Each structure stands twice: as structure tokens, then as C-alpha cells.
């Protein structure tokens, strides 16, 4: 009986202390239900190296769902997603593809124009005369694809903005894993609505062995401030998730876009 009374008193004291700790600024915020929903879209019919990246990206983002902190749906096409379905998601994670037809593109445009969230990698930003989608140039904040290095290689990246939530915990410069890097023309650097976050250092020129890029602005991570989005230029092959710094950059971009949700920052709820 004495032991039971002791246990009850101990439980009450523990609960009191826990409540006091929360009132005093308890540091943790534990979610009781998933905080938000995300949709990851990729093509399994793309260039083999882009499919390799997609498989690794699915695993990377799946690991971020551990504990059911958020819900991740995965699909290989935008075909079935009208605006009503898209708006259920706080973020679209687009790996190596884009909406392919008129109805899909109309739904995507409406989603983004109404506060939707997007992070796109590498081929998800590939836009040239073959895509025939002028709005996408407006959304991405730059001109079409211009040129690239080949074969894939690591590069030295420089932070253009060291105080952004996407970059503030990164080194001022770091070496990113090998990738095929896209240059766009006009550059997003020329768009006053675009905030360039990281660029390929000029120290890398000439860049490439077969296909050599010799000069030019070469931003690789940026956001168009008119939309809730971040574009990340890397995404070619199966080595993209081998570097902790680049993984942290990916996580930062994902978390940043989600935190700007029109419904409020889900990480503070």
C-alpha cells in the first residue's frame, strides 16, 4: 500500500514537472498527428541516371516520414491530379519530370498561383523549346536550358546568401557530389524576383571533359519570390545523397517551402 502511494505521488510530481517545463519554454514540440502532406512525383521512364536519382530521392524523403510526422504520397505522373487533388498537398516534390499535358499544366499553374509549394530537382527544371510551356519559364524565373557540362563531376559551390533558412547552417563553400549541371539563359541572376542561394564557383571553369562550359553565371539553387518554391539543379545518378552537406541543403529547402504554407507553419503547431 505504501509502495502504491509512493508511485502515485511520483507520477503526480512527474506530471507537474513536465507541465512546468512546458510552461517554462520546453524545447521540444511533439506532433500528435502528421503535420502536413506531400506528393513526390517522378518518371520511371526517364533517362536511366535520372531514374537512379529518383529511387534514391524516394528513399531519402521516405526516411523523413519516420514516426508519421508527415504523409508522403508517391506517383509516376501528374495525370490524375486536378487542382482539387493537388491543393490537398502542402508541397510537391518533383524529381525528374513535369506536368505533361494541357489539363495537368493548368492544374499545376493554378496550384502554384494559389500558394502551392514545390521543390524541383535537376530535370524537373529542364525547359526549352520542346516543352512549349512559357508559363514554366515565368515560374522558374529564368530562360530555357542553355548548356551543360559532361560527364557528371563534383563542383565547388558558393553560398550567395548565407542568412537564408536554406543556407544559413551550410559552409560558405563546399564541394557537391558529381552531377550534370544545367545552365539557363537568361540566367535567374538577371531576374529581380529571384533570390539565388548557391552558385557554381567561377573557380570551376573550365567545367567538363567532353562538353565544357567555360564561363557565365551558374546558379544552382534559387527561389522565385513570387511563388513558394525552391529549385535545386542537382539530380543526376546515384551519388547525389552521398554527401551530408548536400543532404542538409535538400532538407533545408524542403522544410523551408513547407514552413511557408498559407495555413501557417506546420512545424510550430
C-alpha positions in Angstrom: 0.0 0.0 0.0 2.8 2.4 0.9 4.6 1.5 -2.4 1.4 2.3 -4.3 1.0 5.7 -2.6 4.7 6.4 -3.4 4.2 5.6 -7.1 1.1 7.8 -7.3 2.9 10.7 -5.7 5.9 10.2 -8.0 3.5 10.2 -11.1 1.9 13.4 -9.9 5.2 15.1 -9.4 6.5 13.9 -12.8 3.4 15.3 -14.5 3.7 18.6 -12.6 7.3 18.9 -13.6 6.6 18.1 -17.2 3.9 20.7 -17.3 6.1 23.3 -15.6 8.9 22.5 -18.1 6.5 23.2 -21.0 5.3 26.4 -19.4 8.9 27.4 -18.8 9.8 27.0 -22.5 10.1 23.3 -23.1 12.3 22.9 -26.2 10.5 20.1 -28.0 7.3 20.1 -30.0 5.9 16.6 -30.4 3.3 16.1 -33.2 0.3 14.0 -32.2 -0.8 13.7 -35.8 1.0 14.1 -39.2 1.9 17.8 -39.7 1.3 18.0 -43.4 1.0 16.1 -46.7 3.5 15.9 -49.6 3.3 14.4 -53.0 6.5 13.1 -54.7 6.3 12.8 -58.4 8.9 11.2 -60.7 9.1 9.4 -64.0 10.3 5.8 -64.2 10.7 6.1 -67.9 13.2 8.9 -67.9 17.0 8.8 -68.6 18.5 6.0 -66.5 20.6 8.3 -64.4 17.5 10.4 -63.6 15.6 7.2 -62.6 18.5 6.2 -60.3 18.3 9.6 -58.6 14.6 9.3 -58.3 14.9 5.9 -56.5 17.4 7.4 -54.0 15.2 10.5 -53.6 12.2 8.4 -52.7 14.2 6.7 -50.0 15.6 10.0 -48.7 12.2 11.6 -48.3 10.7 8.4 -47.0 13.2 8.4 -44.2 11.9 11.9 -43.3 8.4 10.4 -42.7 9.6 8.1 -39.9 7.3 8.5 -36.9 4.5 9.7 -39.2 5.5 13.3 -38.9 4.1 13.9 -42.3 2.4 11.9 -45.1 4.2 11.3 -48.4 2.3 10.0 -51.4 4.4 8.9 -54.4 3.3 8.8 -58.1 4.9 8.5 -61.5 2.6 11.0 -63.2 0.6 14.2 -62.7 -2.2 12.6 -64.9 -4.8 12.1 -62.2 -4.2 15.2 -60.2 -6.6 18.0 -60.9 -6.5 21.2 -58.8 -8.8 19.8 -56.1 -6.4 16.9 -55.5 -3.2 19.0 -55.7 -4.4 21.5 -53.1 -4.6 18.7 -50.5 -0.8 18.8 -50.5 1.4 21.3 -48.7 4.3 20.5 -51.0 5.1 18.8 -54.4 8.5 17.2 -54.6 9.2 16.9 -58.3 12.2 14.8 -59.1 12.7 14.3 -62.9 9.5 15.3 -64.7 6.9 18.0 -65.1 3.1 18.1 -65.9 2.9 16.8 -69.4 -0.4 18.0 -71.0 -2.7 21.0 -71.0 -5.1 19.8 -68.2 -2.2 18.8 -66.0 -0.4 22.0 -66.6 -3.5 24.1 -65.9 -3.9 22.3 -62.6 -0.3 22.8 -61.6 -0.4 26.5 -62.6 -3.5 27.1 -60.5 -2.0 25.2 -57.6 1.2 27.3 -57.6 -0.6 30.6 -58.3 -2.7 29.9 -55.2 0.1 29.3 -52.7 1.1 25.8 -53.5 4.6 24.5 -52.6 7.2 23.0 -54.9 10.8 21.8 -54.8 12.1 20.6 -58.1 15.4 18.8 -58.9 17.6 18.9 -62.0 15.4 17.6 -64.9 12.2 18.9 -63.2 13.5 22.4 -64.3 14.6 21.4 -67.8 12.6 23.7 -70.1 13.4 24.5 -73.7 11.5 24.9 -77.0 10.4 21.2 -76.8 8.4 21.8 -73.6 6.3 24.5 -75.2 5.3 25.9 -71.7 6.0 29.6 -71.5 4.4 29.9 -68.0 7.1 27.5 -66.7 9.8 30.0 -67.6 7.9 32.6 -65.6 7.6 30.2 -62.7 11.2 29.1 -62.7 12.3 32.7 -63.0 14.8 32.2 -65.8 15.2 31.4 -69.5 15.3 27.9 -71.0 18.0 25.4 -70.7 21.2 26.7 -72.3 24.1 24.3 -71.8 25.6 21.7 -69.5 28.9 20.0 -68.6 29.6 16.4 -69.4 30.4 13.9 -67.9 29.0 14.5 -64.4 31.5 15.9 -62.0 31.7 17.4 -58.5 31.9 21.1 -58.2 32.8 23.8 -55.7 29.6 25.6 -54.7 29.5 29.1 -53.2 26.6 30.4 -51.0 25.2 33.6 -52.4 23.0 34.2 -49.4 24.4 33.0 -46.1 21.4 34.1 -44.0 18.6 32.3 -45.8 16.9 29.5 -43.9 18.0 27.3 -46.8 21.7 28.1 -46.4 22.4 29.6 -43.0 23.7 26.3 -41.5 25.9 25.5 -44.5 29.6 26.4 -45.1 30.2 29.4 -47.3 31.7 27.0 -49.8 31.6 23.2 -50.2 32.1 20.5 -52.8 28.9 19.0 -54.1 28.9 15.4 -55.4 29.2 14.7 -59.1 26.2 15.8 -61.2 25.4 17.1 -64.7 24.8 20.8 -64.1 22.4 22.9 -66.2 23.0 26.5 -67.1 20.0 28.6 -68.1 19.7 31.7 -70.4 18.7 34.3 -69.4 20.2 33.4 -66.0 18.0 33.6 -62.9 20.6 36.2 -61.7 19.0 38.7 -64.1 15.5 38.4 -62.6 14.9 40.8 -59.7 12.2 38.4 -58.4 14.7 35.6 -58.0 16.8 35.0 -54.9 19.9 33.0 -55.9 21.1 30.9 -52.9 24.0 28.9 -54.3 26.1 29.0 -57.4 28.9 27.0 -59.0 32.1 28.9 -58.2 33.9 30.5 -61.1 36.9 28.6 -59.8 35.5 25.5 -61.5 35.9 26.9 -65.1 36.5 25.2 -67.4 33.8 22.8 -66.3 33.6 19.4 -68.1 35.7 16.9 -70.1 33.6 16.1 -73.2 31.2 19.1 -73.0 33.0 22.0 -71.5 31.4 25.1 -70.0 33.9 28.0 -69.9 32.1 31.0 -68.4 28.8 32.5 -67.3 26.6 32.9 -64.2 25.9 29.4 -63.0 23.3 29.5 -60.1 22.2 26.0 -59.0 19.8 26.7 -56.1 17.3 29.6 -56.2 13.8 30.6 -55.4 11.3 32.8 -57.3 9.9 35.0 -54.6 6.5 35.2 -56.4 6.0 31.5 -55.6 6.5 29.1 -52.7 9.3 27.2 -54.4 13.0 26.2 -54.5 14.8 24.8 -57.5 17.8 22.5 -56.9 20.0 21.9 -60.0 21.4 18.6 -58.9 19.8 15.2 -59.5 21.8 13.0 -61.9 22.8 9.5 -60.9 23.1 7.5 -57.7 25.7 9.6 -55.8 23.6 12.6 -55.0 22.8 11.5 -51.5 26.3 10.6 -50.5 27.2 14.0 -49.1 26.0 15.2 -45.7 26.2 18.9 -46.6 24.1 18.5 -49.8 21.7 16.3 -47.9 21.3 19.1 -45.3 20.7 21.6 -48.2 18.0 19.3 -49.6 16.3 19.0 -46.1 16.6 22.8 -45.6 14.9 23.6 -48.9 12.1 21.1 -48.2 11.5 22.4 -44.7 11.6 26.0 -45.9 9.0 25.6 -48.5 6.7 23.7 -46.1 7.1 26.3 -43.4 5.7 29.0 -45.7 2.4 27.1 -46.1 -0.6 29.5 -46.4 -2.2 27.7 -43.5 0.7 28.5 -41.2 4.0 26.9 -40.4 3.1 23.3 -39.5 6.4 22.9 -37.6 5.1 25.4 -35.0 1.8 23.8 -34.4 
